[in-house]
Amino acid sequence: VSVSQVPVAEGKSVQQTVEILTRKLEVLGAEKQGTFCVDCETYHTAASTIGSQGQTGKLMYVMHNSEYPLSCFALFENGPCLIADANFDILMVKLKGFFQNAKANKIESRGTRYQYCDFLVKVGTVTMGPSARGISVEVEYCPCVIANDCWNLLMEFMQSFMGNHTPGIPSVFGSKHDSIYSPADTMVQYMELFNKIRKQQQVPVAGMR
């Protein structure tokens, strides 16, 4: 799976750019297969814990993916990814003495799933609060579980509708080499994408394109 950000086309809105991408997919012959949603809530280490143990604050991201409705993913930046069942959210409420929810930081990507031969493509609008902040494109080559075996094929397919915005090889592939790709690797890519979009929002408006 490759998860990447597509810039908003010049003179277009986020929604219009999403429509341009989906139209290209439909021209190729891709068929709509329902919708998808990936969401991410940020938790930071509670101040009381930092003070007492002399640790620096850590961020934890609790994520859900409609593709895996019974699972919840908890990720640390540059750290492990825990895959738990959906009740993990309730556990986080009980852990509020250790981790506190940065509510204003909730971010999600929603959109349409498309099937094209052996490829599954999800084009999503990334939103924080009420406003659209960017566009995500997830492309999965379903028959293969070894990332390095299908990257060239994946890239060739992405070029057919993403053109110049076709992404390079995801950083999670680097540590995988010939091992099996897992859903956690997809969630790491979404976490990186969401953090990149959050940082872009902190740029002064004058510096934004």
Order of alpha helices (4+ residues) and beta strands (2+ residues): beta-alpha-beta-alpha-beta-beta-beta-alpha-beta-beta-beta-beta-alpha-alpha-alpha
